[in-house]
Amino acid sequence: MRVETLTVGLGDRSYTIRGGSGILGGIGAVCRELGLGRLAAVVTNTTVGPLYYGPVAESLAEAGFSPFRVEIPDGEEFKNSATLNAIYDLLIAGGLTRDSFIVALGGGVVGDMAGFAAATYLRGIPFVQVPTTLLAQVDSSVGGKTGINHPRGKNLIGAFYQPQAVIIDVETLSTLPEREYLAGMSEVVKYGVVLDRELFGEVERSVAPLLARDRSVLTRIIMGCCAIKASVVEKDEREAGLRAVLNYGHTLGHAVETLAGYGTFLHGEAVAIGMVQAAKLAEHRGEATAADTERLRALLASLKLPVELPVFAAQEYREVLLRDKKARDAGLSFILNKGIGDFSIVRLQDLSEVLAVCGIGG
C-alpha cells in the first residue's frame, strides 16, 4: 500500500494530503498521529455511508477513538441551512465537545457542509477530509472553503476553515456512479487549462485509462491536481487575488446550476459548460485562439461532459451573475484562459459582452 503525500503549507494551519489506493483503513492511525480527541462524528450521506462508514469507523475504533455516524441526504439540493441544522442537532445529541472532531466522509457537498459545521460548532472544532468523489478529491477537499447554498445563490454562506488532514483513497472511485465520476473530470481539466499545460496534455493522452478508472493513473493525476491547488492556496488562502483562478468556469457554471435548479446539473457538469464559455470569451478578447477553444471543448466532450449552455433569458443570466459572491460594484471578475496553461483575470462592468459572446439572448 503505497501512500503519496504532500503538504499544504499554511504556517500553524498546515496539513498533509495523503493519496493512494486502499488507504482508507489507515485513517485511525492518521488521526492518532494528529493527537485528535476521543469522540469523532463521521458526517456522511445516505449513499456513501453504507459503503464506507464501516471501514472508517473500524479504523477509528482500532486507534482508540469513539466514532458515531451523522448521515444526511445525498444531493446538492440538500446543501442548505435545514440540513446544516440537522447536523448540529446530531452533534449536540452525540455529545461533541471542543476536543472532539469531525470526519467528512463523502463528496463535495458532505465536505463543504461538514467543514462548515466544524468551523461553527462550538466556534470551531477540528475536522478531517475523506473525499470519496473525484471532484472532491481534486478540488473541494483541499483549501478550506466550506459552506452551504442559499436559494438566491450557490455558496453564499460559508467560512475559510482548513482541515487537519486530507485522506484520498482512489479505490472509493470504483463505486462512484459514472456521471459523478465524469463530472469530477471537469475540475481536473480546469487545472490544466489555466495552470499547467503539461497536465492538460497528460489528461488528453490518458482519456482511455481515466475512463477505465486506472488507479495508478488516477493517483498520479489527482495528486498532481492537489499539488497545484496547494501551491495556489499557500499564496492566497482567502481568495484575495490569485486563488480566484480556481473559479475558472465557475462563474457561468454557478449561474447554470442556480437557473436550472440545484441537482439538475452536477457541479462538474456546470463547470464544464462554464469553461467552454470562458474560453469563447478568452478567444473573443484575443487571449486564446479558436484552436485552444476547440481543444478544450474536444477534451471535455471526450470525457463525456456537456459543453452547451442551457437556454434561459438573458435577464435571468444577468441577475444571477450579478448576485454571484464574486460580483462587486456592479461588475464581475471573470477568469479567462490564456491559451492552454495560463490565465488572466478581467473585470467586466458590463455583462453585455459575456452574454453576446456566449450566445445568450432574449
C-alpha positions as CSV (number, residue, x, y, z in Angstrom):
1,M,0.0,0.0,0.0
2,R,1.9,3.0,-1.3
3,V,0.9,6.4,0.0
4,E,1.9,9.6,-1.7
5,T,2.0,12.7,0.5
6,L,2.2,16.5,0.0
7,T,1.9,19.4,2.4
8,V,-0.3,22.4,2.2
9,G,2.0,25.0,3.9
10,L,-0.1,27.5,5.9
11,G,2.0,28.0,9.0
12,D,0.3,26.7,12.1
13,R,-2.7,25.6,9.9
14,S,-0.5,23.4,7.6
15,Y,-1.7,19.9,6.9
16,T,-0.8,16.8,4.8
17,I,-2.7,15.3,1.9
18,R,-2.3,11.6,1.6
19,G,-3.2,9.8,-1.6
20,G,-3.2,6.2,-2.8
21,S,-5.2,3.0,-3.4
22,G,-6.6,1.1,-0.4
23,I,-5.5,3.6,2.3
24,L,-8.9,4.2,3.9
25,G,-8.1,1.8,6.7
26,G,-5.3,4.0,7.8
27,I,-7.5,6.9,8.9
28,G,-7.4,5.9,12.5
29,A,-3.6,5.9,12.6
30,V,-3.5,9.3,10.9
31,C,-6.0,10.8,13.4
32,R,-4.0,9.4,16.3
33,E,-0.8,10.9,14.9
34,L,-2.6,14.3,14.8
35,G,-3.5,13.9,18.5
36,L,-7.2,14.4,18.0
37,G,-9.8,13.9,20.8
38,R,-11.5,10.7,21.5
39,L,-15.0,11.4,20.2
40,A,-15.4,11.5,16.4
41,A,-18.6,12.4,14.4
42,V,-18.4,10.9,10.9
43,V,-20.5,13.0,8.7
44,T,-21.6,11.1,5.6
45,N,-24.6,10.7,3.3
46,T,-27.1,8.0,2.5
47,T,-25.1,6.8,-0.5
48,V,-21.6,6.8,0.9
49,G,-22.4,5.8,4.5
50,P,-23.5,2.2,3.7
51,L,-20.3,1.7,1.6
52,Y,-17.5,3.3,3.6
53,Y,-18.7,4.2,7.1
54,G,-17.9,0.7,8.3
55,P,-14.2,0.5,7.5
56,V,-13.7,4.2,8.6
57,A,-15.4,3.6,12.0
58,E,-13.5,0.3,12.4
59,S,-10.2,2.0,11.8
60,L,-11.0,4.8,14.1
61,A,-12.1,2.4,16.9
62,E,-9.0,0.3,16.5
63,A,-6.9,3.5,17.0
64,G,-8.8,4.3,20.3
65,F,-11.5,6.7,19.0
66,S,-15.2,6.5,19.6
67,P,-16.9,7.2,16.3
68,F,-20.6,7.8,15.6
69,R,-22.5,8.3,12.4
70,V,-24.1,11.5,11.2
71,E,-25.9,10.8,8.0
72,I,-27.5,13.4,5.7
73,P,-29.5,13.1,2.4
74,D,-27.4,12.8,-0.8
75,G,-27.6,15.7,-3.3
76,E,-26.7,19.3,-3.9
77,E,-30.3,20.3,-3.2
78,F,-29.7,19.4,0.4
79,K,-26.7,21.7,0.9
80,N,-28.7,24.2,2.8
81,S,-29.4,25.6,6.3
82,A,-32.0,22.9,7.1
83,T,-29.5,20.1,6.6
84,L,-26.9,22.1,8.5
85,N,-29.2,22.5,11.5
86,A,-29.9,18.7,11.3
87,I,-26.1,18.1,11.5
88,Y,-25.8,20.4,14.6
89,D,-28.7,18.6,16.3
90,L,-26.9,15.3,15.9
91,L,-23.5,16.7,17.0
92,I,-25.2,18.1,20.2
93,A,-27.0,14.8,20.8
94,G,-23.8,12.9,20.3
95,G,-22.1,15.0,23.0
96,L,-19.3,16.5,20.9
97,T,-17.1,18.9,22.8
98,R,-14.3,21.2,21.7
99,D,-11.8,18.4,22.0
100,S,-13.9,16.2,19.7
101,F,-13.6,16.2,15.9
102,I,-15.5,15.6,12.7
103,V,-14.6,13.3,9.7
104,A,-16.1,14.5,6.4
105,L,-16.7,11.2,4.5
106,G,-18.2,11.8,1.1
107,G,-18.2,14.2,-1.9
108,G,-18.1,17.9,-2.1
109,V,-21.5,18.5,-0.5
110,V,-20.6,16.5,2.5
111,G,-17.1,18.1,2.7
112,D,-18.5,21.6,2.4
113,M,-21.2,21.1,5.0
114,A,-19.2,19.0,7.5
115,G,-16.4,21.6,7.2
116,F,-18.8,24.5,7.8
117,A,-20.3,22.6,10.8
118,A,-16.8,22.1,12.1
119,A,-15.9,25.8,11.6
120,T,-19.0,26.9,13.5
121,Y,-19.9,24.2,16.1
122,L,-18.7,25.5,19.5
123,R,-16.9,28.2,17.5
124,G,-14.7,25.6,15.8
125,I,-13.6,22.0,16.2
126,P,-11.0,20.0,14.1
127,F,-12.1,18.1,11.1
128,V,-10.5,15.6,8.6
129,Q,-11.5,15.4,4.9
130,V,-12.0,12.0,3.4
131,P,-13.3,12.8,-0.1
132,T,-14.9,9.9,-2.0
133,T,-15.7,11.6,-5.3
134,L,-13.2,12.7,-7.9
135,L,-14.4,16.3,-7.8
136,A,-13.9,16.4,-4.0
137,Q,-10.5,14.7,-4.2
138,V,-9.0,17.1,-6.7
139,D,-10.7,20.3,-5.6
140,S,-13.2,20.9,-2.8
141,S,-11.5,18.9,-0.1
142,V,-8.3,21.0,-0.3
143,G,-8.1,24.6,0.6
144,G,-10.5,25.1,3.5
145,K,-13.5,26.6,1.6
146,T,-16.7,25.4,3.4
147,G,-20.3,26.4,3.3
148,I,-23.9,26.0,2.2
149,N,-26.1,27.3,-0.6
150,H,-28.8,29.9,-0.3
151,P,-31.9,29.9,-2.5
152,R,-30.5,33.1,-4.1
153,G,-27.1,31.7,-4.9
154,K,-24.5,29.0,-4.5
155,N,-22.1,29.0,-1.6
156,L,-23.2,32.4,-0.4
157,I,-22.8,31.3,3.3
158,G,-19.6,29.8,4.5
159,A,-16.1,30.1,6.0
160,F,-12.5,29.5,5.2
161,Y,-11.6,26.7,7.6
162,Q,-8.7,24.3,7.0
163,P,-8.9,20.6,7.7
164,Q,-6.4,18.7,9.9
165,A,-5.6,16.3,7.1
166,V,-7.0,15.1,3.7
167,I,-7.0,11.3,3.0
168,I,-7.7,10.4,-0.6
169,D,-8.3,6.7,-1.4
170,V,-8.8,6.3,-5.2
171,E,-10.5,2.9,-4.6
172,T,-13.6,4.8,-3.4
173,L,-14.0,6.0,-7.0
174,S,-14.8,2.4,-8.1
175,T,-18.2,2.7,-6.6
176,L,-18.9,6.2,-7.9
177,P,-21.7,6.4,-10.5
178,E,-20.4,7.1,-14.0
179,R,-22.0,10.5,-14.3
180,E,-20.5,11.8,-11.0
181,Y,-17.1,10.4,-11.8
182,L,-17.1,12.1,-15.2
183,A,-18.3,15.4,-13.6
184,G,-15.2,15.3,-11.4
185,M,-13.0,15.3,-14.6
186,S,-14.0,18.8,-15.3
187,E,-12.1,20.1,-12.3
188,V,-9.0,18.1,-13.5
189,V,-9.2,19.7,-16.9
190,K,-9.6,23.1,-15.2
191,Y,-6.2,22.9,-13.5
192,G,-4.6,22.1,-16.8
193,V,-6.3,24.7,-19.0
194,V,-5.4,27.6,-16.7
195,L,-2.4,26.5,-14.6
196,D,-0.5,23.6,-16.2
197,R,-0.1,22.9,-19.9
198,E,1.7,19.6,-19.2
199,L,-1.2,18.3,-17.1
200,F,-3.7,19.3,-19.8
201,G,-1.6,17.3,-22.3
202,E,-1.3,14.3,-19.9
203,V,-5.1,14.2,-19.5
204,E,-5.6,14.3,-23.3
205,R,-3.2,11.3,-23.6
206,S,-4.8,9.5,-20.7
207,V,-8.5,9.7,-21.6
208,A,-8.8,5.9,-22.1
209,P,-7.2,4.9,-18.7
210,L,-9.1,7.7,-17.0
211,L,-12.4,6.5,-18.4
212,A,-11.4,3.0,-17.2
213,R,-10.5,4.4,-13.7
214,D,-7.0,3.1,-13.8
215,R,-5.9,3.5,-10.2
216,S,-2.2,4.3,-10.8
217,V,-3.1,6.9,-13.4
218,L,-5.8,8.4,-11.1
219,T,-3.4,8.6,-8.2
220,R,-0.8,10.4,-10.2
221,I,-3.2,12.9,-11.8
222,I,-5.2,13.5,-8.6
223,M,-2.1,14.2,-6.5
224,G,-0.8,16.4,-9.3
225,C,-4.0,18.5,-9.1
226,C,-3.8,18.6,-5.3
227,A,-0.2,19.9,-5.6
228,I,-1.3,22.7,-8.0
229,K,-4.2,23.7,-5.7
230,A,-1.9,23.5,-2.6
231,S,0.5,25.9,-4.3
232,V,-2.3,28.4,-5.1
233,V,-3.8,28.2,-1.6
234,E,-0.5,28.7,0.0
235,K,-0.1,32.0,-1.9
236,D,-3.7,33.2,-1.4
237,E,-5.6,31.3,1.3
238,R,-8.7,33.6,1.4
239,E,-9.1,34.3,-2.3
240,A,-7.9,37.9,-2.3
241,G,-6.3,37.5,-5.7
242,L,-4.5,34.5,-7.2
243,R,-6.9,31.9,-5.8
244,A,-9.6,33.3,-7.9
245,V,-8.1,31.4,-10.9
246,L,-9.6,28.3,-9.4
247,N,-13.0,29.7,-10.2
248,Y,-12.3,29.3,-13.9
249,G,-15.6,28.0,-15.4
250,H,-17.4,28.5,-12.2
251,T,-18.9,31.9,-12.7
252,L,-21.2,30.9,-15.5
253,G,-21.2,27.3,-14.1
254,H,-22.8,28.6,-10.9
255,A,-25.4,30.5,-12.9
256,V,-26.3,27.4,-14.8
257,E,-26.7,25.5,-11.5
258,T,-28.9,28.2,-10.0
259,L,-31.1,28.7,-13.0
260,A,-31.6,25.1,-13.7
261,G,-32.2,24.3,-10.1
262,Y,-29.7,22.6,-7.8
263,G,-29.3,19.0,-8.7
264,T,-30.3,19.3,-12.4
265,F,-26.7,19.7,-13.5
266,L,-24.0,18.2,-11.3
267,H,-21.4,20.8,-10.3
268,G,-18.7,19.5,-12.5
269,E,-21.1,19.4,-15.5
270,A,-22.0,23.0,-14.9
271,V,-18.3,23.9,-14.6
272,A,-17.5,22.1,-17.9
273,I,-20.2,24.3,-19.6
274,G,-18.8,27.4,-17.9
275,M,-15.2,26.6,-19.0
276,V,-16.2,26.4,-22.7
277,Q,-18.0,29.8,-22.3
278,A,-15.0,31.3,-20.6
279,A,-12.8,30.0,-23.4
280,K,-15.0,31.6,-26.0
281,L,-14.7,34.9,-24.2
282,A,-10.9,34.5,-24.0
283,E,-10.9,33.8,-27.7
284,H,-13.0,36.9,-28.4
285,R,-10.6,39.1,-26.3
286,G,-7.5,37.7,-28.1
287,E,-6.3,35.8,-25.0
288,A,-6.7,32.4,-26.8
289,T,-7.2,31.0,-30.3
290,A,-10.1,29.2,-31.8
291,A,-7.8,26.1,-31.8
292,D,-7.4,26.4,-28.0
293,T,-11.2,26.7,-27.5
294,E,-11.7,23.6,-29.7
295,R,-9.0,21.7,-27.9
296,L,-10.8,22.3,-24.6
297,R,-14.2,21.5,-26.0
298,A,-12.9,18.3,-27.6
299,L,-11.3,17.1,-24.4
300,L,-14.4,17.8,-22.3
301,A,-16.5,16.0,-24.9
302,S,-14.1,13.0,-24.9
303,L,-14.7,12.8,-21.2
304,K,-18.5,12.7,-21.9
305,L,-19.1,16.1,-20.3
306,P,-21.7,18.7,-21.5
307,V,-20.4,21.7,-23.3
308,E,-23.5,23.6,-24.4
309,L,-25.1,26.4,-22.4
310,P,-28.7,25.8,-21.4
311,V,-31.2,28.3,-22.7
312,F,-32.5,30.9,-20.2
313,A,-33.4,34.5,-20.8
314,A,-30.5,37.0,-20.9
315,Q,-32.0,38.9,-18.0
316,E,-32.1,35.7,-15.9
317,Y,-28.4,35.1,-16.5
318,R,-27.6,38.7,-15.8
319,E,-29.4,38.8,-12.5
320,V,-27.8,35.5,-11.3
321,L,-24.3,36.5,-12.4
322,L,-24.5,39.8,-10.5
323,R,-25.7,38.0,-7.4
324,D,-22.6,35.8,-7.5
325,K,-20.4,36.4,-4.5
326,K,-17.5,37.4,-6.8
327,A,-19.5,40.4,-8.2
328,R,-18.5,43.7,-6.8
329,D,-19.5,47.3,-7.7
330,A,-22.0,46.2,-10.3
331,G,-19.2,44.3,-12.1
332,L,-17.8,40.8,-12.3
333,S,-14.3,39.4,-12.2
334,F,-14.0,36.8,-14.9
335,I,-11.3,34.2,-15.2
336,L,-10.0,33.6,-18.7
337,N,-7.6,31.1,-20.1
338,K,-4.5,32.5,-21.9
339,G,-4.0,29.8,-24.5
340,I,-3.6,26.5,-22.6
341,G,-1.8,26.5,-19.3
342,D,-2.1,30.2,-18.3
343,F,-4.8,32.7,-17.3
344,S,-5.8,36.3,-16.9
345,I,-8.4,37.9,-14.8
346,V,-10.6,40.6,-16.3
347,R,-13.1,42.9,-14.6
348,L,-16.3,43.4,-16.5
349,Q,-18.6,46.3,-15.6
350,D,-21.0,45.5,-18.4
351,L,-22.1,41.9,-18.9
352,S,-23.4,42.5,-22.4
353,E,-20.1,41.3,-23.9
354,V,-20.3,38.0,-21.9
355,L,-23.9,37.5,-22.9
356,A,-23.3,38.2,-26.6
357,V,-20.1,36.1,-26.9
358,C,-21.9,33.1,-25.2
359,G,-24.9,33.5,-27.4
360,I,-27.3,34.4,-24.6
361,G,-30.1,36.5,-25.9
362,G,-33.8,37.2,-25.4
